[in-house]
Amino acid sequence: MKRLSNDTNAALPVSTLPARFQRQVSIPVALLMAAALFPIAGCKQEHKADVVATVNGHAIMRSEMDKAYEQQLGQQQQQPPSEDQANSLRLNVLRALIDEEIVQQRAAKMNLTATNEEVDAKLNEMKARYTEDQFNQQLKANHTTLDEVKHDLRRSLTQNKLLNKEINSKITVTDADVANYYNQHKSEYNLIQTLYHLATIQVTDVPSSQPVNLQNSKATNDAEAKKKIQALKNRLDSGEDFGTLAMNFSEQPESAPNGGDIGMATAEQLKGVDANLYSDVMKLKPGEMTPILPLPDAQTKKTEGYAIYKLLSIEPAGQRELKDPSVQQAIRQQLQGGRSQLLKNAYFEMLRDQAKVENFYAEEIFKNDAH
């Protein structure tokens, strides 16, 4: 899971790129709301054994936690987790379910829950590129059902409606804001070398204890990685959107939330990362993709996975002026993204503080293991 770099053994963080090329990563709610509180003392109401937590009285069932746990763990494991590791992973999964429930309840309170019509429209959009048999095969491959897909779509659409209402609609970036930022960072828009703006979808058998994409889709061995990347390549060749597939299935957690966007790199940086990557990118026109490429480990250069890259744009060397529409758009997006993230952080903290959460599974682990 590599990012482009000057150094063949180091990642190139987005922060080292010109500011206008740094796109704000949309961090999932479950990662922002990272800690659900649970009381460990005081009087407790009785609860059923299959209830692992409640949020304002709404039960989260053990079956929900177990299913999410299995999805994150993957269908196969080279080495099964220890009991402590499994408990820790279940706690993380349950925490994410609690955080999600807090957001869903807030949206319902504001009458922002996605409607059946909105869910059906999004589902039809997803199904548009498949025959009915192909879509059913996708459901089977992902070990899910149509009802579960619609359930996830409803929650995702609901979350987006809430954030648009509470956050994005309240953010204003003026022309003066854009001009002030440009004047303070003008040197960052003087490109000494041509830059290549890339997005990637990566699949690797390197283990991860955290969700790496929206579907929690993770290969666990080389055979799974090869099969998965080929399936994604087939979907791309059939016309599916690169960014959407990256968000749902790419295993590079830094770029997957942003549609696979890994920012800008010079030709020298590409060559330093991998000669094959450099050679293939140089053949592309904006909008085109590489074939499946081996993904080398930065230290050992040994293949640890597979990747597909898309060339989003080419930025020639030279000073970019404020009148350039792409400069204005990039600055506006950056300022809006920064403000949005700040407001989201504060908003999620407030929601968490206002919710009454009881995490029975956490209490169960604490009581069983604290001697």
C-alpha positions in Angstrom: 0.0 0.0 0.0 2.4 2.6 -1.2 2.3 6.3 -2.0 4.5 8.0 -4.6 7.8 9.3 -3.4 11.1 10.9 -4.2 12.7 8.2 -2.2 12.2 4.6 -3.4 12.0 3.5 0.2 9.6 6.2 1.5 6.1 7.4 1.0 5.3 10.8 -0.4 2.7 12.3 1.9 0.1 14.5 0.4 1.3 17.4 2.5 4.5 17.6 0.4 2.6 18.3 -2.8 1.5 21.8 -3.9 -1.4 22.8 -1.7 -3.8 23.1 -4.7 -3.3 19.5 -5.5 -4.1 18.2 -2.1 -7.7 17.0 -2.0 -9.4 16.7 1.3 -10.0 13.1 2.3 -13.5 12.4 3.5 -13.0 10.4 6.6 -15.7 7.9 7.4 -17.9 8.6 10.4 -16.9 5.4 12.1 -13.2 6.6 12.1 -14.0 10.1 13.3 -16.2 8.9 16.2 -13.5 6.6 17.5 -14.5 6.0 21.1 -17.9 5.2 22.5 -18.2 5.7 26.2 -19.5 2.9 28.4 -20.3 3.1 32.1 -18.6 0.6 34.4 -20.4 1.3 37.6 -23.8 2.1 38.9 -27.2 0.4 38.6 -27.9 -1.3 35.3 -31.1 -2.3 33.7 -31.3 -6.0 32.7 -30.6 -6.7 29.0 -31.0 -9.7 26.8 -27.9 -11.8 26.1 -28.1 -11.1 22.4 -28.0 -7.4 22.9 -24.4 -6.1 23.0 -25.0 -2.4 23.3 -27.8 0.3 23.3 -27.8 3.8 21.9 -30.5 5.9 23.5 -32.3 2.7 24.3 -32.0 1.2 20.7 -30.5 -2.2 20.8 -27.5 -3.3 18.8 -27.6 -7.1 18.4 -24.8 -9.6 18.8 -25.6 -10.9 15.3 -25.0 -7.5 13.9 -21.6 -7.3 15.6 -20.6 -10.8 14.6 -21.5 -10.2 11.0 -19.5 -7.0 10.8 -16.7 -8.8 12.6 -16.7 -11.6 10.0 -16.8 -9.1 7.1 -13.8 -7.3 8.5 -11.9 -10.4 9.3 -12.3 -11.7 5.8 -13.5 -15.0 4.6 -10.2 -16.7 5.1 -7.3 -16.1 7.5 -3.8 -17.4 7.1 -3.4 -17.2 10.9 -6.6 -17.0 13.0 -6.5 -14.2 15.6 -5.9 -15.0 19.2 -8.8 -14.6 21.6 -7.5 -11.2 22.8 -7.1 -10.0 19.2 -10.6 -11.2 18.3 -12.1 -9.4 21.3 -10.2 -6.2 20.4 -11.4 -6.4 16.8 -15.0 -7.0 18.0 -14.8 -4.0 20.3 -13.7 -1.8 17.3 -16.5 -3.2 15.2 -19.1 -2.6 17.8 -17.7 0.9 18.4 -18.3 1.7 14.7 -21.8 0.3 14.9 -22.5 2.5 17.9 -21.2 5.6 16.2 -23.2 4.8 13.1 -26.4 4.4 15.2 -25.8 7.8 16.8 -25.6 9.4 13.4 -28.7 7.6 12.1 -30.8 8.6 15.1 -29.8 12.2 14.7 -30.8 12.1 11.0 -34.2 10.5 11.9 -34.8 13.2 14.5 -34.3 15.8 11.7 -36.5 13.9 9.2 -33.5 13.2 7.0 -33.7 9.5 6.7 -33.3 8.4 3.1 -36.6 7.5 1.5 -37.5 4.3 -0.3 -37.4 6.2 -3.6 -33.9 7.5 -2.9 -32.6 4.1 -2.0 -34.2 2.5 -5.1 -32.7 5.2 -7.3 -29.3 4.6 -5.9 -29.7 0.9 -6.2 -30.8 1.2 -9.9 -27.7 3.3 -10.5 -25.6 0.5 -9.1 -27.3 -2.1 -11.1 -27.2 -0.2 -14.4 -24.0 -1.7 -15.7 -25.0 -5.3 -14.9 -27.5 -7.8 -16.2 -29.7 -9.3 -13.5 -27.6 -12.5 -13.4 -24.4 -10.5 -13.1 -25.7 -8.4 -10.3 -26.8 -11.5 -8.4 -23.4 -13.0 -8.9 -21.9 -9.8 -7.4 -24.1 -10.2 -4.4 -23.1 -13.8 -4.0 -19.4 -12.9 -4.4 -19.7 -10.3 -1.6 -21.6 -12.7 0.7 -24.5 -10.3 0.9 -28.2 -10.0 0.0 -30.3 -7.4 -1.8 -32.0 -6.4 1.5 -28.6 -5.9 3.1 -27.4 -3.8 0.2 -30.5 -1.6 0.5 -30.0 -1.3 4.2 -26.4 -0.1 3.8 -27.5 2.3 1.0 -30.1 3.8 3.2 -27.7 4.4 6.0 -25.1 5.8 3.7 -27.5 8.2 1.9 -29.0 9.2 5.3 -25.5 10.1 6.6 -24.8 12.2 3.5 -28.1 14.0 3.9 -27.3 14.8 7.5 -23.8 16.1 6.8 -25.0 18.2 3.8 -27.7 19.7 6.0 -25.6 20.3 9.2 -22.2 20.9 7.7 -21.7 21.5 4.0 -24.7 23.9 3.6 -23.2 26.2 6.2 -19.7 26.6 4.6 -19.0 29.6 2.4 -15.8 30.2 0.6 -15.7 33.7 -1.0 -13.6 34.9 -3.9 -11.7 37.0 -1.4 -10.9 33.9 0.6 -9.5 32.2 -2.6 -7.5 35.3 -3.6 -6.0 35.7 -0.1 -5.0 32.0 0.0 -3.4 32.3 -3.4 -1.4 35.4 -2.6 -0.1 33.7 0.6 0.9 30.5 -1.3 1.7 31.8 -4.7 5.1 30.0 -4.8 3.3 26.7 -4.4 1.7 27.2 -7.8 5.0 27.6 -9.6 5.6 24.0 -10.9 9.3 23.4 -11.6 8.5 20.0 -13.2 5.6 18.5 -15.0 3.3 16.7 -12.5 1.2 13.6 -13.1 -2.0 13.4 -11.1 -2.8 9.8 -10.3 -5.4 7.6 -8.7 -4.9 4.0 -7.8 -6.8 0.8 -6.8 -4.5 -1.5 -4.8 -5.0 -5.0 -3.5 -2.5 -6.7 -1.2 -2.2 -9.7 1.1 -0.7 -7.5 3.8 -2.9 -7.9 6.9 -4.8 -4.9 8.3 -6.5 -4.5 11.6 -8.6 -1.5 10.5 -11.2 -1.1 7.7 -9.5 -0.3 4.5 -12.5 0.6 2.3 -16.3 1.1 2.5 -17.0 -2.6 1.9 -14.3 -3.8 4.4 -13.1 -5.9 1.4 -9.7 -7.3 2.1 -7.6 -10.0 0.4 -5.8 -12.4 2.8 -3.4 -14.2 0.5 -1.8 -13.8 -3.0 -4.4 -15.9 -4.7 -7.3 -13.8 -3.4 -5.4 -10.6 -4.3 -4.9 -11.8 -7.9 -8.6 -12.8 -8.2 -9.8 -9.6 -6.7 -7.7 -7.2 -8.8 -8.7 -9.0 -12.0 -12.4 -8.8 -11.1 -11.9 -5.0 -10.5 -10.1 -4.6 -13.8 -13.0 -6.4 -15.6 -15.4 -4.0 -14.0 -13.3 -1.0 -15.0 -13.1 -2.2 -18.5 -16.9 -2.5 -18.6 -17.2 1.2 -17.8 -17.6 1.3 -14.0 -16.4 4.4 -12.2 -12.8 4.2 -11.0 -13.3 6.4 -7.9 -16.3 4.5 -6.8 -14.6 1.1 -7.1 -11.5 2.5 -5.3 -13.7 3.8 -2.3 -15.4 0.4 -2.0 -12.6 -2.1 -2.7 -9.1 -0.5 -2.9 -6.9 -1.6 0.0 -4.8 1.5 0.3 -6.6 3.2 3.3 -4.9 6.6 2.8 -6.4 7.0 -0.7 -9.5 4.7 -0.9 -11.8 7.2 0.9 -10.8 9.8 -1.7 -11.6 7.7 -4.7 -8.1 6.4 -5.0 -6.5 9.8 -5.5 -2.8 9.8 -4.5 -2.0 13.3 -5.7 0.8 14.5 -8.0 4.2 13.1 -8.8 7.0 14.0 -11.1 8.4 11.6 -13.7 11.5 11.1 -11.5 9.3 10.2 -8.5 7.4 7.7 -10.5 10.6 6.1 -11.8 12.0 6.0 -8.2 8.9 4.1 -7.0 8.9 1.6 -9.8 10.3 1.5 -13.3 7.2 -0.4 -14.6 4.9 2.3 -13.1 6.9 5.1 -14.7 6.9 3.4 -18.1 3.2 2.7 -18.1 2.1 6.1 -16.9 4.2 7.8 -19.6 2.1 6.0 -22.2 -1.2 7.3 -20.8 -3.4 10.2 -21.7 -5.6 11.8 -19.0 -8.5 9.5 -18.3 -6.6 6.3 -19.3 -5.5 3.4 -17.0 -2.5 1.2 -16.7 -2.8 -2.6 -16.9 -2.6 -4.6 -13.6 0.9 -3.9 -12.2 2.8 -5.7 -9.4 3.0 -3.7 -6.2 6.5 -3.8 -4.8 7.4 -3.5 -1.2 9.3 -0.2 -0.6 12.1 -1.9 1.4 12.5 -5.4 -0.1 11.0 -4.7 -3.6 9.3 -8.0 -3.3 5.8 -8.1 -4.8 3.2 -7.7 -2.0 0.1 -7.1 -4.1 -1.3 -5.6 -7.3 -2.4 -2.2 -8.5 -4.1 -0.3 -11.3 -3.4 3.4 -11.8 -5.5 6.0 -13.6 -4.0 9.2 -15.0 -6.3 12.0 -13.9 -4.5 14.9 -15.4 -1.1 16.3 -16.5 0.1 19.7 -15.1 2.9 21.2 -17.2 5.7 23.1 -15.5 5.4 26.8 -14.9 3.6 29.5 -12.8 -0.1 29.0 -12.4 -2.1 32.3 -12.1 -5.1 32.9 -10.0 -7.3 33.5 -13.1 -6.7 29.8 -14.0 -10.1 28.1 -13.3 -8.3 24.9 -12.1 -6.3 27.0 -9.5 -9.5 28.6 -8.2 -11.3 25.4 -8.0 -8.5 23.6 -6.2 -8.1 26.4 -3.6 -11.9 26.6 -3.1 -12.1 22.8 -2.6 -9.2 22.8 -0.2 -10.6 25.7 1.9 -14.0 24.1 1.9 -12.7 20.7 2.8 -10.6 22.0 5.7 -13.6 23.9 7.2 -15.8 20.9 6.6 -13.5 18.5 8.4 -13.2 20.9 11.4 -17.0 21.2 11.7 -17.5 17.5 11.3 -15.1 16.8 14.1 -16.9 19.2 16.4 -20.3 17.9 15.3 -19.5 14.3 15.9 -18.1 15.1 19.4 -21.4 16.9 20.2 -23.5 14.0 19.0 -21.4 11.5 21.1 -21.7 13.7 24.2 -25.5 13.9 23.8 -26.1 10.2 23.3 -26.7 7.7 26.1 -24.5 4.7 25.2 -24.4 1.4 27.1 -21.7 -1.0 25.8 -22.6 -4.4 27.4 -20.0 -6.2 25.4 -17.2 -4.0 26.7 -18.5 -4.5 30.2 -18.6 -8.3 29.6 -14.9 -8.3 28.5 -13.9 -6.1 31.4 -15.6 -8.3 34.0 -14.4 -11.5 32.6 -10.7 -10.5 32.2 -10.2 -8.1 35.2 -9.2 -10.3 38.1 
